[in-house]
Amino acid sequence: MSGWLTSLEGTATGHTLALILALTAAILHAVFGALQKGRHDPWISRMAIDASYGTMALPFALFVVPWPEPHMWPIFAGAYAIHVTYKLLQGYCYTKGAFTVVYPVVRGTGPLFAVIGASVVFSETFTAPQWAGVAVLLAGIYGLAIYNLRHVTIDRETMPLALGLAVLTGLFVALYTTYDAYGIRATADPFTFLAWFFLIDGLGFAPLVAFFHRRKVAQIADWGALARRGITGGLVAFGSFGSIMLATRLDKVGEAAVLRETSTVFAALIGWLMLGEKTGPRRLVLMALIALGAVIVEIGG
């Protein structure tokens, strides 16, 4: 499968597959975000999810995919450092501000700087219509954040800090998107990068959460429910992060990053259909802007 996948790089078929993978990542990323909400503390949910996908990746990394080339180990170390910082920022962001406000800010900041990063690292260029699409998409995402901010009633006193953390988290979204694209292109077999990334990232972060939040861990009563959430989240993470990484190997990093941020639309739909959140006409218009921006980026290329 690796040979077939790499043979599609830079082709029209590869472009179409990258589009499908990016949209798949968007849907699953929204599901992934929703899984971190619920009866468990977000840190504990994250610990369970990371431990699950790290454990599931272990046999694939050791026995299925080719062993990483020597030059890949420093790349894995860099990816680990970036993702740990991102997850710490994201965790504090979620604990300081309402999810419906900070999530769009994080996702809106990410693609803008990912496009800039891809132009610097990979010499990618966006056409004028594509930049217009990015502007439309960002207007929808930030408009959604502002709309939610006006109507949110919780965490008002910590919201300025939460918004600052959200912007910083978005910068790290762009950083890990660009860096991971570099990493998955640096190895002959993309599945080698994926297997070892999930192994190192998952088993390298879950123990940190368990140590620094050991009081919360000691208070866990429903380990069975937490394990089920962790396994479900781990499988979703494979689909979400794996899809976007493969998309950046097959085609332009910037386009994949922009298309993934339609996850904001899917997150709102999940909130409406599954979590009982209200979705009025203004939010629908803003969500339509996000989708329209993504369509313009795709057509404009």
C-alpha positions in Angstrom: 0.0 0.0 0.0 2.9 2.3 0.7 4.2 2.0 -2.8 0.8 2.7 -4.3 0.3 5.7 -2.1 3.7 7.3 -2.8 3.2 6.7 -6.6 0.3 9.2 -6.4 2.3 12.1 -5.1 2.0 15.1 -7.3 -0.7 13.5 -9.5 -4.3 14.5 -10.2 -5.4 11.3 -8.4 -3.2 12.2 -5.5 -4.7 15.6 -5.3 -8.2 14.1 -5.2 -7.2 11.6 -2.5 -5.6 14.4 -0.5 -8.9 16.4 -0.7 -10.8 13.4 0.6 -8.3 12.8 3.4 -8.3 16.4 4.5 -12.1 16.5 4.7 -12.1 13.1 6.6 -9.6 14.7 9.0 -11.9 17.6 9.5 -14.9 15.4 10.4 -12.9 13.2 12.7 -11.1 16.1 14.3 -14.5 17.5 15.3 -15.4 14.1 16.8 -12.0 14.1 18.6 -12.7 17.4 20.2 -16.2 16.4 21.3 -14.7 13.2 22.9 -12.6 15.4 25.2 -15.8 16.9 26.6 -18.1 15.0 28.9 -18.1 13.7 32.5 -14.3 13.2 32.6 -11.9 16.0 33.1 -10.3 17.0 29.8 -6.8 16.2 31.0 -7.9 12.7 32.1 -9.7 12.1 28.8 -6.6 13.2 26.9 -4.4 10.9 29.1 -6.7 7.9 28.2 -6.8 8.7 24.5 -3.0 9.2 24.2 -2.3 6.0 26.2 -4.7 4.1 23.9 -3.3 5.2 20.6 0.3 4.9 21.8 -0.3 1.3 22.9 -2.2 0.4 19.7 0.6 1.8 17.6 3.3 -0.1 19.4 3.0 -3.5 17.6 2.8 -1.8 14.2 5.9 0.3 14.9 7.9 -2.7 16.1 6.7 -5.5 13.8 4.8 -4.2 10.8 6.3 -1.1 9.2 9.9 -0.7 8.1 12.3 0.6 10.8 12.9 4.3 10.7 16.0 5.6 8.9 18.7 7.0 11.3 17.9 10.6 10.3 14.3 10.2 11.4 15.1 10.1 15.2 15.9 13.8 15.5 12.7 14.5 13.5 10.6 12.4 15.9 12.2 14.3 18.8 11.2 17.6 17.3 7.7 16.4 16.6 7.3 15.2 20.2 8.4 18.5 21.6 6.0 20.5 19.4 3.0 18.2 20.1 3.6 18.2 23.8 3.6 22.0 23.8 0.6 22.1 21.6 -1.4 19.7 23.8 -0.4 21.6 27.0 -1.5 24.9 25.5 -4.7 23.3 24.2 -5.5 21.8 27.6 -5.1 25.1 29.5 -7.0 26.9 26.7 -10.0 24.6 27.2 -9.9 24.9 31.0 -9.8 28.7 30.9 -12.5 29.4 28.3 -15.7 28.1 26.9 -15.0 25.4 24.2 -17.4 27.1 21.7 -15.3 30.3 21.8 -11.7 29.1 22.0 -12.0 26.2 19.6 -12.8 28.4 16.5 -10.0 30.8 17.5 -7.5 27.9 17.6 -8.8 26.5 14.3 -8.9 29.9 12.6 -5.4 30.8 13.6 -3.9 27.5 12.5 -4.6 27.5 8.7 -3.4 31.1 8.1 0.0 30.5 9.6 0.2 27.0 8.1 -0.3 28.5 4.6 2.5 31.0 5.4 4.7 28.2 6.8 4.2 26.0 3.7 5.2 28.8 1.5 8.5 29.2 3.4 9.3 25.6 3.9 7.9 23.9 0.8 7.8 27.0 -1.6 4.1 26.6 -2.1 2.1 29.4 -3.6 -1.6 30.4 -3.3 -3.4 32.1 -6.2 -5.4 35.3 -5.6 -8.7 33.4 -5.5 -7.3 31.0 -3.0 -6.3 33.8 -0.7 -9.8 35.2 -1.1 -11.1 31.8 0.0 -8.8 31.8 3.0 -10.2 35.2 4.0 -13.8 34.0 3.6 -13.1 30.9 5.7 -11.3 32.9 8.4 -14.1 35.5 8.5 -16.6 32.6 9.1 -14.4 31.0 11.8 -13.6 34.2 13.7 -17.2 35.4 13.3 -18.3 32.2 14.9 -16.0 32.8 17.8 -17.2 36.4 18.3 -20.8 35.3 18.1 -20.2 32.6 20.7 -18.3 35.0 22.9 -21.2 37.4 23.0 -23.6 34.7 24.1 -21.4 32.6 26.5 -22.1 33.0 30.2 -19.3 30.9 31.7 -15.6 31.6 32.3 -16.1 35.3 31.5 -13.4 36.4 33.9 -10.7 34.2 32.4 -11.8 34.7 28.8 -9.0 37.2 27.9 -6.4 34.7 29.0 -8.2 31.9 27.2 -8.3 33.8 23.9 -4.6 34.6 24.2 -3.9 30.9 24.7 -6.1 30.1 21.8 -4.1 32.2 19.4 -0.9 30.7 20.7 -2.3 27.2 20.4 -3.3 28.1 16.8 0.3 29.0 16.1 1.4 25.6 17.3 -1.3 24.0 15.1 0.4 25.6 12.1 3.8 24.6 13.4 3.0 20.9 13.9 1.1 20.8 10.6 4.2 22.1 8.7 6.7 20.1 10.7 4.7 16.8 10.4 4.4 17.4 6.7 8.2 17.7 6.6 8.6 14.6 8.7 6.3 12.3 6.7 8.1 13.4 3.5 11.5 12.7 5.0 11.0 8.9 5.2 10.5 6.4 2.4 7.5 4.8 3.9 4.8 7.2 5.2 3.4 4.6 7.5 6.7 4.3 9.3 6.3 7.9 10.3 2.7 7.5 11.3 3.3 4.4 13.5 6.3 5.8 15.3 4.8 9.2 15.7 1.7 7.8 17.4 3.8 5.5 19.6 6.2 8.3 20.7 3.5 11.0 21.0 1.0 8.8 22.9 3.2 6.9 25.3 5.4 10.0 25.8 2.5 12.3 26.8 0.1 10.1 28.8 2.5 9.5 31.7 3.2 13.2 32.0 -0.5 13.9 32.4 -0.8 11.0 34.9 2.0 12.4 37.0 1.0 16.1 37.1 -2.7 15.3 37.5 -2.2 12.3 39.9 -4.8 13.6 42.3 -7.5 13.5 39.5 -6.3 10.1 38.5 -6.7 8.8 42.0 -10.3 10.0 42.1 -11.3 8.1 38.9 -14.1 5.7 39.8 -15.3 4.6 36.3 -12.2 3.2 34.7 -14.2 1.1 32.3 -16.0 4.1 30.8 -12.7 6.0 30.7 -11.0 3.1 28.9 -13.8 3.0 26.3 -13.5 6.7 25.7 -9.7 6.3 25.4 -9.9 3.5 22.9 -12.6 5.3 20.8 -10.6 8.5 20.9 -7.4 6.6 19.9 -9.1 5.1 16.8 -10.5 8.6 15.9 -7.0 10.1 16.4 -5.5 7.6 13.9 -8.1 8.6 11.3 -7.9 12.3 12.0 -4.2 13.0 12.4 -3.2 10.1 10.1 -5.5 11.4 7.3 -4.1 15.0 7.4 -0.5 13.8 7.5 -1.0 11.6 4.5 -2.8 14.5 2.7 0.2 16.7 3.2 2.5 14.0 1.8 0.3 13.6 -1.3 -0.4 17.3 -2.1 0.0 20.9 -0.9 0.3 21.4 2.8 -1.5 24.7 2.8 -4.6 23.5 1.0 -4.9 20.5 3.3 -4.5 22.7 6.4 -7.3 25.0 5.1 -9.7 22.2 4.2 -9.2 20.6 7.6 -10.5 23.7 9.4 -13.9 22.9 8.1 -13.9 20.9 11.3 -15.4 24.0 12.9 -18.5 23.4 10.9 -18.6 19.7 11.8 -18.0 20.6 15.5 -21.0 22.9 15.4 -23.1 20.2 13.8 -22.1 17.7 16.4 -23.0 20.2 19.1 -26.4 20.7 17.5 -27.2 17.1 16.7 -25.7 15.3 19.6 -25.0 17.7 22.5 -28.3 19.7 22.2 -26.6 23.0 21.5 -28.7 25.7 19.7 -27.8 26.7 16.2 -29.5 29.8 15.0 -29.6 31.5 11.6 -26.5 33.6 12.3 -24.4 30.6 13.2 -25.7 28.8 10.1 -24.6 31.8 7.9 -21.1 31.8 9.5 -20.8 28.0 9.1 -21.8 28.5 5.4 -19.0 31.1 5.1 -16.4 28.5 6.4 -17.6 25.9 3.9 -17.7 28.5 1.1 -14.1 29.6 1.9 -12.9 26.0 1.7 -14.6 25.5 -1.7 -13.1 28.7 -3.1 -9.6 27.5 -2.0 -10.1 24.2 -3.7 -11.6 25.6 -6.9 -9.1 28.6 -7.0 -6.2 26.2 -7.2 
